[in-house]
Amino acid sequence: MKRQQLDRDELYRYARHIALPDIGLEGQQRLKSGRVLCVGAGGLGSPLALYLAAAGVGTIGMVDDDVVDESNLQRQLLHGTR
């Protein structure tokens, strides 16, 4: 897998990750090049996708065949009422 370079804004955004010895610049580049498929976008899948995106994962796919109901919105962070 070819590692993607980080631009200036990304270097600033992920500076705390990059400063960690176990992650570093190489690890953050690998995260940006990474691809994750999340099966389920409910109570666990929604925050998982949010945290993966915040960590810098480059591509996140979501699969869920459920219908979002208004009663689910308190735990499904990716959905809204509109």
Helices and strands as residue ranges (DSSP letters): H 8-13, H 15-19, H 24-33, E 35-39, H 45-55, E 59-63, G 70-72
